[in-house]
Amino acid sequence: MIRSHFLNMVIFAALVAIFFAFLTQKETRDRVRVILILGGSMVVLALVMAYVMYPFPLR
């Protein structure tokens, strides 16, 4: 099964956010808030880093 890199990143960010939300929060509302903030920030920061690194070639 082949997926895009972006989809893999979003799935990873969601799983990590869900794990930490259940690890640190007790209320459902707080868990949802942590999932949205943490998952969204991971995806946005990864895209910002990719955009910053894009002009620099590998070699």
A tleap script that builds the chain and sets N, CA, C and O, in Angstrom:
source leaprc.protein.ff14SB
mol = sequence {
  NMET ILE ARG SER HIE PHE LEU ASN MET VAL
  ILE PHE ALA ALA LEU VAL ALA ILE PHE PHE
  ALA PHE LEU THR GLN LYS GLU THR ARG ASP
  ARG VAL ARG VAL ILE LEU ILE LEU GLY GLY
  SER MET VAL VAL LEU ALA LEU VAL MET ALA
  TYR VAL MET TYR PRO PHE PRO LEU CARG
}
set mol.1.N position { 0.841 -1.170 0.000 }
set mol.1.CA position { 0.000 0.000 0.000 }
set mol.1.C position { 0.892 1.240 0.000 }
set mol.1.O position { 1.669 1.453 0.930 }
set mol.2.N position { 0.778 2.037 -1.024 }
set mol.2.CA position { 1.604 3.235 -1.144 }
set mol.2.C position { 0.776 4.452 -0.764 }
set mol.2.O position { -0.329 4.651 -1.268 }
set mol.3.N position { 1.322 5.257 0.123 }
set mol.3.CA position { 0.679 6.505 0.520 }
set mol.3.C position { 1.634 7.653 0.233 }
set mol.3.O position { 2.832 7.452 0.029 }
set mol.4.N position { 1.096 8.825 0.221 }
set mol.4.CA position { 1.949 9.989 0.023 }
set mol.4.C position { 2.683 10.316 1.325 }
set mol.4.O position { 2.277 9.885 2.404 }
set mol.5.N position { 3.730 11.056 1.211 }
set mol.5.CA position { 4.499 11.464 2.394 }
set mol.5.C position { 3.648 12.348 3.296 }
set mol.5.O position { 3.716 12.253 4.521 }
set mol.6.N position { 2.850 13.205 2.677 }
set mol.6.CA position { 2.004 14.106 3.463 }
set mol.6.C position { 0.983 13.309 4.280 }
set mol.6.O position { 0.764 13.602 5.456 }
set mol.7.N position { 0.366 12.310 3.666 }
set mol.7.CA position { -0.604 11.490 4.395 }
set mol.7.C position { 0.064 10.728 5.531 }
set mol.7.O position { -0.502 10.621 6.619 }
set mol.8.N position { 1.246 10.204 5.295 }
set mol.8.CA position { 1.989 9.530 6.368 }
set mol.8.C position { 2.299 10.494 7.508 }
set mol.8.O position { 2.211 10.119 8.678 }
set mol.9.N position { 2.657 11.723 7.180 }
set mol.9.CA position { 2.957 12.717 8.204 }
set mol.9.C position { 1.715 13.049 9.022 }
set mol.9.O position { 1.785 13.165 10.246 }
set mol.10.N position { 0.579 13.202 8.346 }
set mol.10.CA position { -0.660 13.530 9.046 }
set mol.10.C position { -1.094 12.369 9.949 }
set mol.10.O position { -1.539 12.596 11.074 }
set mol.11.N position { -0.970 11.143 9.468 }
set mol.11.CA position { -1.328 9.978 10.285 }
set mol.11.C position { -0.419 9.887 11.505 }
set mol.11.O position { -0.893 9.637 12.613 }
set mol.12.N position { 0.890 10.088 11.311 }
set mol.12.CA position { 1.825 10.050 12.432 }
set mol.12.C position { 1.510 11.145 13.445 }
set mol.12.O position { 1.487 10.888 14.649 }
set mol.13.N position { 1.269 12.361 12.968 }
set mol.13.CA position { 0.951 13.476 13.868 }
set mol.13.C position { -0.332 13.189 14.645 }
set mol.13.O position { -0.413 13.485 15.837 }
set mol.14.N position { -1.325 12.620 13.984 }
set mol.14.CA position { -2.583 12.307 14.665 }
set mol.14.C position { -2.381 11.245 15.741 }
set mol.14.O position { -2.904 11.372 16.848 }
set mol.15.N position { -1.630 10.206 15.419 }
set mol.15.CA position { -1.402 9.146 16.402 }
set mol.15.C position { -0.618 9.644 17.611 }
set mol.15.O position { -0.940 9.298 18.747 }
set mol.16.N position { 0.400 10.448 17.373 }
set mol.16.CA position { 1.185 10.999 18.481 }
set mol.16.C position { 0.332 11.944 19.323 }
set mol.16.O position { 0.408 11.919 20.551 }
set mol.17.N position { -0.470 12.767 18.677 }
set mol.17.CA position { -1.332 13.698 19.401 }
set mol.17.C position { -2.373 12.946 20.236 }
set mol.17.O position { -2.641 13.321 21.378 }
set mol.18.N position { -2.950 11.902 19.677 }
set mol.18.CA position { -3.928 11.105 20.424 }
set mol.18.C position { -3.266 10.439 21.626 }
set mol.18.O position { -3.829 10.431 22.721 }
set mol.19.N position { -2.086 9.886 21.429 }
set mol.19.CA position { -1.362 9.242 22.526 }
set mol.19.C position { -1.104 10.218 23.667 }
set mol.19.O position { -1.394 9.912 24.824 }
set mol.20.N position { -0.562 11.389 23.348 }
set mol.20.CA position { -0.243 12.348 24.402 }
set mol.20.C position { -1.494 12.964 25.025 }
set mol.20.O position { -1.484 13.313 26.205 }
set mol.21.N position { -2.559 13.099 24.256 }
set mol.21.CA position { -3.803 13.620 24.822 }
set mol.21.C position { -4.362 12.650 25.859 }
set mol.21.O position { -4.786 13.071 26.935 }
set mol.22.N position { -4.367 11.363 25.545 }
set mol.22.CA position { -4.867 10.380 26.506 }
set mol.22.C position { -3.904 10.197 27.674 }
set mol.22.O position { -4.323 9.825 28.770 }
set mol.23.N position { -2.639 10.450 27.453 }
set mol.23.CA position { -1.650 10.303 28.517 }
set mol.23.C position { -1.730 11.452 29.523 }
set mol.23.O position { -1.499 11.252 30.715 }
set mol.24.N position { -2.056 12.653 29.043 }
set mol.24.CA position { -1.959 13.825 29.913 }
set mol.24.C position { -3.289 14.417 30.363 }
set mol.24.O position { -3.321 15.142 31.358 }
set mol.25.N position { -4.384 14.136 29.669 }
set mol.25.CA position { -5.660 14.781 29.980 }
set mol.25.C position { -6.686 13.763 30.450 }
set mol.25.O position { -6.651 12.597 30.056 }
set mol.26.N position { -7.614 14.228 31.312 }
set mol.26.CA position { -8.660 13.339 31.817 }
set mol.26.C position { -10.020 13.646 31.214 }
set mol.26.O position { -10.828 12.735 31.029 }
set mol.27.N position { -10.284 14.879 30.911 }
set mol.27.CA position { -11.576 15.271 30.348 }
set mol.27.C position { -11.573 15.145 28.826 }
set mol.27.O position { -10.562 15.402 28.173 }
set mol.28.N position { -12.709 14.748 28.276 }
set mol.28.CA position { -12.817 14.567 26.823 }
set mol.28.C position { -12.583 15.873 26.075 }
set mol.28.O position { -11.914 15.890 25.042 }
set mol.29.N position { -13.130 16.958 26.592 }
set mol.29.CA position { -12.969 18.259 25.933 }
set mol.29.C position { -11.499 18.676 25.887 }
set mol.29.O position { -11.026 19.192 24.874 }
set mol.30.N position { -10.789 18.453 26.973 }
set mol.30.CA position { -9.368 18.779 27.015 }
set mol.30.C position { -8.564 17.896 26.071 }
set mol.30.O position { -7.611 18.357 25.443 }
set mol.31.N position { -8.948 16.625 25.971 }
set mol.31.CA position { -8.259 15.715 25.055 }
set mol.31.C position { -8.421 16.166 23.606 }
set mol.31.O position { -7.455 16.175 22.843 }
set mol.32.N position { -9.626 16.533 23.235 }
set mol.32.CA position { -9.873 16.989 21.860 }
set mol.32.C position { -9.073 18.252 21.570 }
set mol.32.O position { -8.507 18.402 20.487 }
set mol.33.N position { -9.029 19.154 22.537 }
set mol.33.CA position { -8.267 20.396 22.357 }
set mol.33.C position { -6.784 20.112 22.175 }
set mol.33.O position { -6.142 20.712 21.313 }
set mol.34.N position { -6.234 19.209 22.971 }
set mol.34.CA position { -4.822 18.853 22.858 }
set mol.34.C position { -4.548 18.168 21.519 }
set mol.34.O position { -3.533 18.444 20.880 }
set mol.35.N position { -5.439 17.283 21.093 }
set mol.35.CA position { -5.266 16.593 19.805 }
set mol.35.C position { -5.229 17.601 18.668 }
set mol.35.O position { -4.361 17.520 17.798 }
set mol.36.N position { -6.153 18.544 18.663 }
set mol.36.CA position { -6.198 19.530 17.585 }
set mol.36.C position { -4.984 20.457 17.599 }
set mol.36.O position { -4.399 20.733 16.552 }
set mol.37.N position { -4.612 20.929 18.770 }
set mol.37.CA position { -3.481 21.851 18.869 }
set mol.37.C position { -2.167 21.144 18.553 }
set mol.37.O position { -1.375 21.644 17.753 }
set mol.38.N position { -1.927 19.996 19.167 }
set mol.38.CA position { -0.662 19.286 18.973 }
set mol.38.C position { -0.550 18.724 17.561 }
set mol.38.O position { 0.483 18.884 16.910 }
set mol.39.N position { -1.595 18.073 17.088 }
set mol.39.CA position { -1.564 17.511 15.736 }
set mol.39.C position { -1.431 18.584 14.672 }
set mol.39.O position { -0.647 18.449 13.733 }
set mol.40.N position { -2.202 19.648 14.825 }
set mol.40.CA position { -2.124 20.745 13.860 }
set mol.40.C position { -0.779 21.437 13.866 }
set mol.40.O position { -0.242 21.771 12.810 }
set mol.41.N position { -0.233 21.652 15.045 }
set mol.41.CA position { 1.066 22.328 15.115 }
set mol.41.C position { 2.182 21.458 14.545 }
set mol.41.O position { 3.117 21.977 13.934 }
set mol.42.N position { 2.097 20.130 14.740 }
set mol.42.CA position { 3.115 19.248 14.164 }
set mol.42.C position { 3.099 19.309 12.642 }
set mol.42.O position { 4.152 19.379 12.009 }
set mol.43.N position { 1.902 19.283 12.055 }
set mol.43.CA position { 1.785 19.327 10.590 }
set mol.43.C position { 2.238 20.683 10.056 }
set mol.43.O position { 2.993 20.750 9.086 }
set mol.44.N position { 1.781 21.753 10.681 }
set mol.44.CA position { 2.138 23.100 10.208 }
set mol.44.C position { 3.638 23.343 10.338 }
set mol.44.O position { 4.257 23.870 9.413 }
set mol.45.N position { 4.227 22.971 11.459 }
set mol.45.CA position { 5.663 23.183 11.641 }
set mol.45.C position { 6.492 22.336 10.683 }
set mol.45.O position { 7.540 22.784 10.217 }
set mol.46.N position { 6.041 21.123 10.381 }
set mol.46.CA position { 6.755 20.291 9.408 }
set mol.46.C position { 6.702 20.922 8.016 }
set mol.46.O position { 7.691 20.897 7.283 }
set mol.47.N position { 5.554 21.486 7.653 }
set mol.47.CA position { 5.440 22.148 6.350 }
set mol.47.C position { 6.291 23.415 6.289 }
set mol.47.O position { 6.890 23.709 5.255 }
set mol.48.N position { 6.347 24.159 7.379 }
set mol.48.CA position { 7.191 25.361 7.431 }
set mol.48.C position { 8.661 24.978 7.302 }
set mol.48.O position { 9.414 25.628 6.576 }
set mol.49.N position { 9.065 23.929 8.003 }
set mol.49.CA position { 10.458 23.479 7.902 }
set mol.49.C position { 10.787 23.011 6.480 }
set mol.49.O position { 11.875 23.280 5.971 }
set mol.50.N position { 9.851 22.318 5.850 }
set mol.50.CA position { 10.073 21.859 4.470 }
set mol.50.C position { 10.195 23.047 3.527 }
set mol.50.O position { 11.026 23.040 2.618 }
set mol.51.N position { 9.376 24.060 3.739 }
set mol.51.CA position { 9.422 25.254 2.896 }
set mol.51.C position { 10.755 25.996 3.076 }
set mol.51.O position { 11.327 26.488 2.104 }
set mol.52.N position { 11.238 26.073 4.300 }
set mol.52.CA position { 12.511 26.758 4.573 }
set mol.52.C position { 13.680 25.979 3.975 }
set mol.52.O position { 14.621 26.585 3.463 }
set mol.53.N position { 13.636 24.656 4.029 }
set mol.53.CA position { 14.744 23.844 3.539 }
set mol.53.C position { 14.693 23.620 2.027 }
set mol.53.O position { 15.682 23.162 1.456 }
set mol.54.N position { 13.582 23.924 1.362 }
set mol.54.CA position { 13.418 23.633 -0.060 }
set mol.54.C position { 14.492 24.257 -0.946 }
set mol.54.O position { 14.965 23.577 -1.857 }
set mol.55.N position { 14.913 25.521 -0.735 }
set mol.55.CA position { 15.908 26.109 -1.645 }
set mol.55.C position { 17.302 25.505 -1.530 }
set mol.55.O position { 18.125 25.698 -2.425 }
set mol.56.N position { 17.588 24.783 -0.455 }
set mol.56.CA position { 18.922 24.232 -0.257 }
set mol.56.C position { 18.997 22.835 -0.858 }
set mol.56.O position { 18.283 21.932 -0.421 }
set mol.57.N position { 19.851 22.650 -1.851 }
set mol.57.CA position { 19.938 21.322 -2.476 }
set mol.57.C position { 20.633 20.315 -1.561 }
set mol.57.O position { 21.353 20.679 -0.631 }
set mol.58.N position { 20.394 19.040 -1.855 }
set mol.58.CA position { 21.010 17.982 -1.068 }
set mol.58.C position { 22.513 17.914 -1.306 }
set mol.58.O position { 23.283 17.642 -0.384 }
set mol.59.N position { 22.929 18.162 -2.548 }
set mol.59.CA position { 24.364 18.138 -2.882 }
set mol.59.C position { 24.819 19.482 -3.347 }
set mol.59.O position { 25.993 19.659 -3.672 }
savepdb mol mol.pdb
quit
